[in-house]
Amino acid sequence: MIAYWIISYVIGNLLTAWWIGKWKGVDLRNELSGNLGARNAGAVIGKSAFFLTFLGDAGKSVFVIWLGWHFQFDLLIIAIGGLLVICGHLFPIWLKGRGGKGIASFIGVTLFLTPKLFLVMFIVFALFLPFVRSATLTMLFSYAAFIAAAIFWHQLDWIWPLIIAIILILIRHQKDLKESFDNRFSKV
């Protein structure tokens, strides 16, 4: 179990954007937002970099969850593994904590660990995006729906590590949330 958690964090440290940047001769830490995630990779290198980064970061999370299922750990143990793969992505030790912002990693964890809660989150995102017109602000509604559904379906006893992950992701998005909020509501 402890080995699973350590492996989860180490796998989280494998930042797809960093490798794609190396391949393309770009250090994404020095470009635009400096973030090692799909959004920055796409903005700097192009759409293919966005998709490859997204798939790589979600895929590493899916692998961690699959590993937990493979070893037949209980849901709480696997959920903590999910939190740790996200923490590895957010705070990679080898890059002094300058990783990505965790969205793709969170999607990979939730899609494979709890598809029902993922679906709720996805539907709320799809419904609110046309009205809010900001993916960053819409994610607040999606995360709230995820937590509300977990409470409704009595899953808090094992889902709490993913709620911690949501909090960490929101902290990493503080600047983006403020900018999106200011852009969206300063015109009103």
Residue frames as a rotation matrix with the C-alpha (Angstrom) as fourth column:
MET 1
0.571 0.821 0.000 0.00
0.821 -0.571 0.000 0.00
0.000 0.000 -1.000 0.00
ILE 2
0.512 -0.460 -0.725 2.73
0.053 -0.826 0.562 2.52
-0.858 -0.326 -0.398 0.92
ALA 3
-0.590 -0.739 0.326 4.70
0.338 0.141 0.931 1.43
-0.734 0.659 0.166 -2.17
TYR 4
-0.074 0.674 0.735 1.55
0.997 0.028 0.074 2.05
0.029 0.738 -0.674 -4.28
TRP 5
0.825 0.414 -0.384 1.25
0.468 -0.882 0.053 5.57
-0.317 -0.223 -0.922 -2.90
ILE 6
0.046 -0.894 -0.445 4.94
-0.033 -0.447 0.894 6.34
-0.998 -0.026 -0.050 -3.52
ILE 7
-0.644 -0.240 0.726 4.67
0.641 0.349 0.684 4.98
-0.418 0.906 -0.071 -7.07
SER 8
0.374 0.874 0.310 1.53
0.925 -0.330 -0.187 7.11
-0.062 0.356 -0.932 -7.60
TYR 9
0.717 -0.167 -0.676 3.38
0.060 -0.952 0.299 10.29
-0.694 -0.255 -0.673 -6.64
VAL 10
-0.363 -0.932 0.020 6.41
0.031 0.009 0.999 9.37
-0.931 0.363 0.025 -8.77
ILE 11
-0.377 0.309 0.873 4.20
0.906 0.318 0.278 8.66
-0.192 0.896 -0.400 -11.81
GLY 12
0.711 0.673 -0.201 2.55
0.644 -0.739 -0.197 12.05
-0.281 0.011 -0.960 -11.27
ASN 13
0.228 -0.747 -0.625 6.01
-0.031 -0.647 0.762 13.61
-0.973 -0.154 -0.170 -11.68
LEU 14
-0.592 -0.391 0.704 6.06
0.644 0.296 0.706 12.50
-0.484 0.872 0.076 -15.33
LEU 15
0.071 0.601 -0.796 4.88
-0.035 -0.796 -0.604 15.74
-0.997 0.071 -0.035 -16.90
THR 16
0.288 0.127 0.949 3.88
0.838 0.446 -0.314 15.19
-0.463 0.886 0.022 -20.52
ALA 17
0.987 0.137 0.084 4.22
0.160 -0.868 -0.471 18.89
0.009 0.478 -0.878 -21.39
TRP 18
0.447 -0.892 -0.073 7.82
-0.526 -0.328 0.785 18.94
-0.723 -0.313 -0.616 -20.25
TRP 19
-0.212 -0.530 0.821 8.68
0.317 0.757 0.571 16.00
-0.924 0.381 0.007 -22.55
ILE 20
0.515 0.445 0.733 6.78
0.838 -0.082 -0.540 17.47
-0.180 0.892 -0.415 -25.50
GLY 21
0.947 -0.217 -0.235 8.51
-0.215 -0.976 0.037 20.79
-0.237 0.015 -0.971 -24.91
LYS 22
0.061 -0.972 0.226 11.90
-0.310 0.197 0.930 19.04
-0.949 -0.127 -0.290 -24.90
TRP 23
-0.025 0.023 0.999 10.96
0.739 0.673 0.003 17.26
-0.673 0.739 -0.034 -28.12
LYS 24
0.682 0.395 0.616 10.02
0.715 -0.540 -0.445 20.59
0.156 0.744 -0.650 -29.75
GLY 25
-0.328 -0.925 0.190 13.00
0.810 -0.379 -0.448 22.46
0.487 0.007 0.874 -28.25
VAL 26
-0.050 0.416 0.908 10.84
-0.229 -0.889 0.395 24.64
0.972 -0.188 0.140 -25.98
ASP 27
-0.833 -0.124 -0.539 11.00
0.490 0.286 -0.823 25.01
0.256 -0.950 -0.177 -22.21
LEU 28
-0.024 0.953 0.301 7.35
0.498 -0.249 0.831 25.66
0.867 0.169 -0.469 -21.42
ARG 29
0.231 0.053 -0.972 8.31
0.962 -0.165 0.219 26.87
-0.149 -0.985 -0.089 -17.94
ASN 30
-0.601 -0.541 -0.588 9.62
0.420 -0.840 0.344 30.02
-0.680 -0.040 0.732 -19.67
GLU 31
-0.906 0.320 0.277 6.68
0.181 -0.298 0.937 30.52
0.382 0.899 0.212 -22.03
LEU 32
-0.147 0.930 0.338 3.36
-0.126 -0.356 0.926 32.33
0.981 0.094 0.169 -21.42
SER 33
0.726 0.542 0.424 1.94
-0.464 -0.070 0.883 31.03
0.508 -0.837 0.201 -18.11
GLY 34
-0.320 -0.920 0.224 5.03
-0.874 0.196 -0.444 28.91
0.365 -0.338 -0.868 -17.37
ASN 35
0.231 0.553 0.801 2.67
-0.782 0.595 -0.185 26.04
-0.578 -0.584 0.570 -16.60
LEU 36
-0.826 -0.518 -0.222 3.53
-0.555 0.684 0.472 22.48
-0.093 0.513 -0.853 -17.59
GLY 37
-0.290 0.816 0.500 0.01
0.084 0.543 -0.836 21.51
-0.953 -0.200 -0.226 -18.63
ALA 38
-0.201 0.288 0.936 -2.05
0.906 0.418 0.066 20.97
-0.373 0.861 -0.345 -21.75
ARG 39
0.791 0.604 -0.099 -3.35
0.532 -0.758 -0.376 24.53
-0.303 0.245 -0.921 -22.01
ASN 40
0.476 -0.691 -0.544 0.08
-0.431 -0.723 0.540 26.14
-0.767 -0.022 -0.642 -22.02
ALA 41
-0.470 -0.639 0.608 1.51
0.202 0.593 0.780 23.44
-0.859 0.490 -0.149 -24.30
GLY 42
0.121 0.631 0.766 -1.32
0.944 0.164 -0.285 24.07
-0.306 0.758 -0.576 -26.75
ALA 43
0.898 0.241 -0.367 -0.93
0.184 -0.966 -0.183 27.85
-0.399 0.097 -0.912 -26.61
VAL 44
0.229 -0.913 -0.338 2.83
-0.547 -0.408 0.731 27.72
-0.805 0.018 -0.593 -27.19
ILE 45
-0.713 -0.635 0.297 3.32
-0.199 0.589 0.783 24.69
-0.673 0.499 -0.546 -29.46
GLY 46
-0.640 0.538 -0.548 -0.11
-0.691 -0.090 0.718 24.04
0.337 0.838 0.429 -30.99
LYS 47
0.315 0.934 0.168 -3.22
-0.933 0.273 0.234 21.86
0.172 -0.230 0.958 -30.84
SER 48
0.457 -0.175 -0.872 -1.37
-0.082 0.968 -0.237 18.58
0.886 0.180 0.428 -31.21
ALA 49
-0.683 -0.731 -0.007 0.72
0.000 0.009 -1.000 19.46
0.731 -0.683 -0.006 -28.13
PHE 50
-0.363 0.652 0.666 -2.48
-0.924 -0.341 -0.170 20.23
0.117 -0.677 0.726 -26.23
PHE 51
0.627 0.717 -0.304 -4.03
-0.695 0.692 0.197 16.86
0.351 0.088 0.932 -27.08
LEU 52
0.157 -0.651 -0.742 -0.86
0.118 0.759 -0.641 14.85
0.980 0.013 0.196 -26.49
THR 53
-0.796 -0.454 0.400 -0.30
-0.284 -0.303 -0.910 16.55
0.534 -0.838 0.112 -23.14
PHE 54
-0.056 0.871 0.488 -3.91
-0.995 -0.092 0.050 16.10
0.088 -0.482 0.872 -22.10
LEU 55
0.707 0.342 -0.619 -3.87
-0.401 0.915 0.048 12.40
0.583 0.214 0.784 -23.05
GLY 56
-0.174 -0.872 -0.457 -0.51
0.133 0.439 -0.888 11.81
0.976 -0.215 0.039 -21.38
ASP 57
-0.798 -0.139 0.586 -1.49
-0.491 -0.415 -0.766 13.51
0.349 -0.899 0.263 -18.12
ALA 58
0.247 0.929 0.277 -4.91
-0.969 0.228 0.097 11.84
0.027 -0.293 0.956 -17.99
GLY 59
0.541 -0.053 -0.839 -3.35
-0.317 0.911 -0.262 8.53
0.779 0.408 0.476 -19.02
LYS 60
-0.587 -0.797 -0.143 -0.82
-0.126 0.264 -0.956 8.46
0.800 -0.543 -0.255 -16.18
SER 61
-0.548 0.478 0.686 -3.70
-0.831 -0.221 -0.510 8.96
-0.092 -0.850 0.519 -13.74
VAL 62
0.566 0.741 -0.361 -5.72
-0.788 0.615 0.026 6.18
0.242 0.270 0.932 -15.35
PHE 63
0.068 -0.636 -0.768 -2.67
-0.142 0.756 -0.639 3.93
0.988 0.152 -0.039 -15.01
VAL 64
-0.829 -0.374 0.417 -2.38
-0.421 -0.074 -0.904 4.68
0.369 -0.924 -0.096 -11.28
ILE 65
-0.053 0.892 0.449 -6.06
-0.961 0.077 -0.266 3.87
-0.271 -0.446 0.853 -10.73
TRP 66
0.590 0.213 -0.778 -5.75
-0.561 0.802 -0.205 0.71
0.580 0.558 0.593 -12.85
LEU 67
-0.431 -0.843 -0.321 -2.76
-0.220 0.443 -0.869 -0.34
0.875 -0.304 -0.377 -10.74
GLY 68
-0.689 0.247 0.681 -4.86
-0.719 -0.118 -0.685 0.05
-0.089 -0.962 0.259 -7.60
TRP 69
0.461 0.883 -0.084 -7.65
-0.881 0.445 -0.158 -2.06
-0.102 0.147 0.984 -9.10
HIS 70
0.282 -0.429 -0.858 -5.10
-0.450 0.731 -0.513 -4.63
0.848 0.530 0.013 -10.27
PHE 71
-0.746 -0.636 -0.198 -3.78
-0.083 0.384 -0.920 -5.10
0.661 -0.670 -0.339 -6.73
GLN 72
0.014 0.918 -0.396 -7.36
0.500 0.337 0.798 -5.09
0.866 -0.210 -0.454 -5.41
PHE 73
-0.939 -0.268 -0.215 -6.85
0.329 -0.516 -0.791 -2.24
0.101 -0.813 0.573 -2.95
ASP 74
-0.039 0.970 -0.241 -10.00
0.931 -0.053 -0.360 -0.80
-0.362 -0.239 -0.901 -1.43
LEU 75
0.496 0.372 0.784 -11.50
0.757 -0.628 -0.181 2.41
0.425 0.683 -0.594 -2.79
LEU 76
0.975 -0.145 -0.171 -9.98
-0.015 -0.806 0.592 4.70
-0.224 -0.574 -0.788 -0.17
ILE 77
0.157 -0.974 0.166 -6.45
0.325 0.209 0.922 3.39
-0.933 -0.090 0.349 -0.84
ILE 78
-0.157 -0.157 0.975 -6.95
0.983 0.067 0.169 3.91
-0.092 0.985 0.144 -4.59
ALA 79
0.783 0.499 0.372 -8.46
0.526 -0.850 0.032 7.38
0.332 0.171 -0.928 -4.07
ILE 80
0.715 -0.622 -0.320 -5.38
-0.055 -0.506 0.861 8.37
-0.697 -0.598 -0.395 -2.05
GLY 81
-0.217 -0.754 0.620 -3.27
0.680 0.339 0.650 7.03
-0.700 0.563 0.439 -4.95
GLY 82
0.277 0.428 0.860 -5.34
0.915 -0.391 -0.100 9.31
0.293 0.815 -0.500 -7.21
LEU 83
0.986 0.037 -0.160 -4.65
0.103 -0.898 0.428 12.28
-0.127 -0.439 -0.890 -4.94
LEU 84
0.337 -0.940 -0.056 -0.94
0.092 -0.027 0.995 11.48
-0.937 -0.341 0.077 -4.95
VAL 85
-0.171 -0.366 0.915 -0.65
0.951 0.183 0.251 11.18
-0.259 0.912 0.317 -8.75
ILE 86
0.667 0.462 0.585 -2.32
0.587 -0.809 -0.030 14.62
0.460 0.363 -0.810 -8.94
CYS 87
0.886 -0.396 -0.240 0.06
-0.042 -0.585 0.810 15.97
-0.462 -0.707 -0.535 -6.26
GLY 88
0.000 -0.918 0.397 3.00
0.582 0.323 0.746 14.62
-0.813 0.231 0.534 -8.24
HIS 89
0.048 0.112 0.993 1.70
0.964 -0.266 -0.017 16.49
0.262 0.958 -0.121 -11.29
LEU 90
0.884 0.370 0.285 1.08
0.285 -0.911 0.299 19.72
0.370 -0.183 -0.911 -9.36
PHE 91
0.719 -0.616 0.322 4.27
-0.674 -0.503 0.541 19.60
-0.171 -0.606 -0.777 -7.30
PRO 92
0.845 -0.444 -0.297 6.94
0.229 0.803 -0.550 17.52
0.483 0.396 0.781 -9.09
ILE 93
0.788 -0.561 -0.253 9.93
0.243 -0.094 0.965 17.18
-0.566 -0.822 0.062 -6.81
TRP 94
-0.028 -0.882 0.471 12.44
0.878 0.204 0.434 17.17
-0.479 0.426 0.768 -9.69
LEU 95
-0.199 0.015 0.980 11.11
0.692 -0.706 0.151 20.49
0.694 0.708 0.130 -11.01
LYS 96
-0.942 -0.267 -0.203 11.00
0.322 -0.545 -0.774 22.17
0.096 -0.794 0.600 -7.58
GLY 97
-0.442 0.860 -0.255 7.20
0.510 0.008 -0.860 22.06
-0.738 -0.510 -0.442 -7.46
ARG 98
-0.373 0.285 -0.883 6.64
-0.623 -0.782 0.010 23.79
-0.687 0.554 0.469 -10.82
GLY 99
-0.773 0.147 0.618 4.25
0.401 0.867 0.296 21.38
-0.492 0.477 -0.729 -12.50
GLY 100
-0.691 0.629 0.357 0.90
0.283 -0.220 0.934 21.59
0.666 0.746 -0.026 -14.18
LYS 101
-0.663 0.517 0.541 -2.45
-0.717 -0.647 -0.260 22.63
0.215 -0.560 0.800 -12.76
GLY 102
-0.874 0.071 0.481 -3.98
-0.250 0.783 -0.570 19.18
-0.417 -0.618 -0.666 -12.48
ILE 103
-0.005 0.964 -0.266 -7.13
-0.887 -0.128 -0.445 19.26
-0.463 0.233 0.855 -14.63
ALA 104
0.159 0.047 -0.986 -6.19
-0.776 0.623 -0.095 16.43
0.610 0.781 0.136 -17.02
SER 105
-0.820 -0.504 -0.271 -4.80
-0.211 0.707 -0.675 14.34
0.532 -0.496 -0.686 -14.15
PHE 106
-0.684 0.645 0.341 -8.01
-0.465 -0.025 -0.885 14.84
-0.562 -0.764 0.317 -12.17
ILE 107
0.221 0.769 -0.600 -10.11
-0.971 0.116 -0.209 13.89
-0.091 0.629 0.772 -15.20
GLY 108
-0.238 -0.396 -0.887 -8.09
-0.532 0.817 -0.222 10.68
0.813 0.419 -0.405 -15.62
VAL 109
-0.985 -0.132 0.109 -8.53
-0.156 0.441 -0.884 9.76
0.068 -0.888 -0.455 -11.95
THR 110
-0.452 0.878 0.156 -12.26
-0.552 -0.138 -0.822 10.46
-0.701 -0.458 0.547 -11.79
LEU 111
0.088 0.483 -0.871 -13.12
-0.982 0.191 0.006 8.97
0.169 0.855 0.491 -15.18
PHE 112
-0.274 -0.304 -0.912 -11.58
-0.326 0.922 -0.209 5.63
0.905 0.240 -0.352 -14.23
LEU 113
-0.977 -0.166 -0.131 -12.23
0.068 0.339 -0.938 5.57
0.200 -0.926 -0.320 -10.47
THR 114
-0.470 0.853 -0.227 -15.74
0.405 -0.020 -0.914 6.99
-0.784 -0.522 -0.336 -10.30
PRO 115
-0.865 0.070 0.498 -17.34
0.481 -0.168 0.860 7.32
0.144 0.983 0.111 -13.75
LYS 116
0.130 0.990 -0.050 -20.72
0.949 -0.110 0.297 8.26
0.288 -0.086 -0.954 -12.27
LEU 117
0.431 -0.038 -0.901 -19.30
0.535 -0.794 0.290 11.31
-0.726 -0.607 -0.322 -10.47
PHE 118
-0.715 -0.698 -0.050 -17.20
0.313 -0.382 0.870 12.15
-0.626 0.606 0.491 -13.52
LEU 119
-0.515 0.595 0.617 -20.36
0.790 0.050 0.611 12.12
0.333 0.802 -0.496 -15.65
VAL 120
0.538 0.690 -0.484 -22.10
0.828 -0.541 0.148 14.52
-0.160 -0.481 -0.862 -13.26
MET 121
0.010 -0.648 -0.761 -19.09
0.290 -0.727 0.623 16.83
-0.957 -0.227 0.181 -13.40
PHE 122
-0.848 -0.371 0.379 -18.95
0.427 -0.054 0.903 16.64
-0.314 0.927 0.205 -17.21
ILE 123
-0.109 0.901 0.419 -22.69
0.936 -0.049 0.349 17.29
0.335 0.430 -0.838 -17.69
VAL 124
0.598 0.299 -0.744 -22.62
0.624 -0.755 0.199 20.31
-0.503 -0.583 -0.638 -15.37
PHE 125
-0.405 -0.817 -0.410 -19.58
0.230 -0.525 0.819 21.66
-0.885 0.238 0.401 -17.23
ALA 126
-0.799 0.112 0.591 -21.31
0.600 0.082 0.796 21.22
0.041 0.990 -0.133 -20.60
LEU 127
0.215 0.975 0.050 -24.53
0.948 -0.221 0.228 22.86
0.234 -0.001 -0.972 -19.35
PHE 128
0.602 0.034 -0.798 -22.89
0.519 -0.776 0.358 25.85
-0.607 -0.629 -0.485 -17.66
LEU 129
-0.404 -0.910 0.093 -20.15
0.669 -0.224 0.709 26.67
-0.624 0.349 0.699 -20.18
PRO 130
-0.311 0.288 0.906 -22.44
0.829 -0.385 0.407 28.39
0.466 0.877 -0.120 -22.73
PHE 131
0.742 0.660 0.116 -23.78
0.495 -0.657 0.569 30.70
0.452 -0.365 -0.814 -20.01
VAL 132
0.703 -0.542 -0.461 -20.61
0.326 -0.330 0.886 31.35
-0.632 -0.773 -0.055 -18.02
ARG 133
0.945 -0.294 0.144 -18.39
0.083 -0.212 -0.974 31.48
0.317 0.932 -0.176 -21.16
SER 134
0.124 -0.946 0.298 -15.24
-0.923 -0.220 -0.314 30.71
0.363 -0.236 -0.901 -19.20
ALA 135
0.338 -0.054 -0.940 -13.90
0.008 0.998 -0.055 27.18
0.941 0.011 0.338 -18.81
THR 136
-0.715 -0.694 -0.091 -12.02
0.133 -0.008 -0.991 28.27
0.687 -0.720 0.098 -15.70
LEU 137
-0.653 0.538 0.533 -15.12
-0.757 -0.465 -0.458 29.63
0.002 -0.703 0.711 -13.95
THR 138
0.314 0.814 -0.489 -17.30
-0.784 0.513 0.350 26.77
0.536 0.274 0.799 -15.19
MET 139
-0.279 -0.486 -0.828 -14.98
0.071 0.850 -0.522 24.29
0.958 -0.205 -0.203 -13.48
LEU 140
-0.881 0.024 0.472 -16.16
-0.459 -0.282 -0.842 25.77
0.113 -0.959 0.260 -10.14
PHE 141
0.096 0.993 0.069 -19.70
-0.993 0.101 -0.068 24.60
-0.074 -0.062 0.995 -10.89
SER 142
0.329 -0.040 -0.944 -18.40
-0.432 0.882 -0.188 21.20
0.840 0.470 0.273 -12.07
TYR 143
-0.689 -0.662 -0.294 -16.40
-0.002 0.408 -0.913 20.64
0.725 -0.628 -0.283 -8.90
ALA 144
-0.647 0.544 0.535 -19.34
-0.746 -0.307 -0.591 21.74
-0.157 -0.781 0.604 -6.74
ALA 145
0.399 0.822 -0.406 -21.56
-0.886 0.460 0.059 19.25
0.235 0.336 0.912 -8.58
PHE 146
-0.086 -0.547 -0.833 -18.94
-0.183 0.830 -0.526 16.51
0.979 0.107 -0.172 -8.11
ILE 147
-0.941 -0.306 0.145 -18.88
-0.168 0.047 -0.985 17.10
0.295 -0.951 -0.096 -4.34
ALA 148
-0.309 0.910 0.276 -22.68
-0.925 -0.219 -0.311 17.42
-0.222 -0.351 0.909 -4.10
ALA 149
0.421 0.444 -0.791 -23.14
-0.678 0.733 0.051 14.14
0.602 0.515 0.610 -6.00
ALA 150
-0.484 -0.668 -0.566 -20.59
-0.029 0.659 -0.752 12.41
0.875 -0.347 -0.338 -3.74
ILE 151
-0.874 0.251 0.416 -22.58
-0.469 -0.209 -0.858 13.58
-0.128 -0.945 0.300 -0.71
PHE 152
0.047 0.980 -0.194 -25.89
-0.998 0.039 -0.046 12.58
-0.038 0.195 0.980 -2.31
TRP 153
0.519 0.109 -0.848 -24.60
-0.409 0.903 -0.134 9.08
0.751 0.417 0.513 -3.13
HIS 154
0.898 -0.115 0.425 -22.95
-0.398 0.201 0.895 8.71
-0.189 -0.973 0.134 0.31
GLN 155
0.745 -0.667 -0.029 -19.42
0.502 0.588 -0.635 8.34
0.440 0.458 0.772 -1.06
LEU 156
0.667 -0.483 0.567 -17.59
-0.530 -0.843 -0.094 10.83
0.524 -0.237 -0.818 1.16
ASP 157
0.813 -0.348 0.467 -16.03
-0.279 0.471 0.837 8.05
-0.512 -0.810 0.286 3.24
TRP 158
0.234 -0.783 0.577 -13.69
0.682 0.555 0.477 7.20
-0.693 0.282 0.664 0.35
ILE 159
0.479 0.017 0.878 -13.95
0.811 -0.391 -0.435 10.22
0.336 0.920 -0.202 -2.00
TRP 160
0.911 -0.047 -0.411 -12.45
0.204 -0.814 0.544 12.79
-0.360 -0.579 -0.731 0.40
PRO 161
-0.111 -0.994 -0.016 -8.92
0.520 -0.072 0.851 12.51
-0.847 0.086 0.525 -1.13
LEU 162
-0.346 0.031 0.938 -10.39
0.920 -0.186 0.346 13.75
0.185 0.982 0.035 -4.43
ILE 163
0.806 0.586 0.085 -12.00
0.539 -0.785 0.306 16.68
0.246 -0.201 -0.948 -2.62
ILE 164
0.443 -0.762 -0.473 -8.53
0.239 -0.408 0.881 17.56
-0.864 -0.503 0.002 -1.31
ALA 165
-0.445 -0.593 0.671 -7.31
0.790 0.092 0.606 17.31
-0.421 0.800 0.427 -4.93
ILE 166
0.324 0.650 0.687 -10.04
0.846 -0.524 0.098 19.75
0.424 0.550 -0.720 -6.00
ILE 167
0.910 -0.005 -0.415 -8.91
0.261 -0.771 0.581 22.22
-0.323 -0.637 -0.700 -3.34
LEU 168
-0.020 -0.997 -0.071 -5.28
0.359 -0.073 0.930 21.94
-0.933 -0.007 0.359 -4.47
ILE 169
-0.343 -0.033 0.939 -6.28
0.939 0.003 0.343 22.40
-0.014 0.999 0.030 -8.12
LEU 170
0.687 0.659 0.306 -8.31
0.646 -0.747 0.157 25.48
0.332 0.090 -0.939 -7.25
ILE 171
0.631 -0.562 -0.535 -5.37
0.187 -0.559 0.808 26.92
-0.753 -0.609 -0.248 -5.32
ARG 172
-0.412 -0.828 0.381 -3.16
0.580 0.084 0.811 26.37
-0.703 0.555 0.445 -8.39
HIS 173
-0.270 0.409 0.872 -5.83
0.896 -0.226 0.383 28.13
0.353 0.884 -0.305 -10.48
GLN 174
0.075 0.344 -0.936 -6.20
0.781 -0.604 -0.160 31.15
-0.620 -0.719 -0.313 -8.15
LYS 175
-0.625 -0.403 -0.669 -4.69
-0.036 -0.841 0.540 33.63
-0.780 0.361 0.511 -10.60
ASP 176
-0.947 0.291 0.135 -6.70
0.197 0.194 0.961 32.21
0.254 0.937 -0.241 -13.54
LEU 177
-0.160 0.940 -0.301 -9.92
0.979 0.191 0.075 32.30
0.128 -0.283 -0.951 -11.52
LYS 178
-0.055 0.087 -0.995 -9.36
0.480 -0.871 -0.103 35.92
-0.876 -0.483 0.006 -10.51
GLU 179
-0.861 -0.317 -0.397 -8.57
-0.181 -0.539 0.823 36.96
-0.475 0.780 0.407 -14.10
SER 180
-0.775 0.620 0.119 -11.60
0.470 0.441 0.765 35.07
0.422 0.649 -0.634 -15.46
PHE 181
-0.001 0.789 -0.614 -13.85
0.974 -0.137 -0.178 36.52
-0.225 -0.599 -0.769 -12.78
ASP 182
-0.285 -0.180 -0.941 -12.58
0.170 -0.976 0.136 40.06
-0.943 -0.122 0.309 -13.43
ASN 183
-0.982 -0.117 -0.150 -12.93
-0.127 -0.183 0.975 39.67
-0.141 0.976 0.165 -17.22
ARG 184
-0.607 0.794 -0.007 -16.41
0.674 0.520 0.525 38.18
0.421 0.314 -0.851 -16.95
PHE 185
0.248 0.824 -0.510 -17.92
0.967 -0.181 0.178 40.53
0.054 -0.537 -0.842 -14.38
SER 186
-0.505 -0.456 -0.733 -16.00
0.505 -0.844 0.177 43.80
-0.700 -0.281 0.656 -14.75
LYS 187
-0.963 0.165 0.215 -18.04
0.128 -0.423 0.897 44.51
0.239 0.891 0.386 -17.91
VAL 188
-0.199 0.958 -0.205 -21.37
0.861 0.270 0.431 44.14
0.468 -0.091 -0.879 -16.08
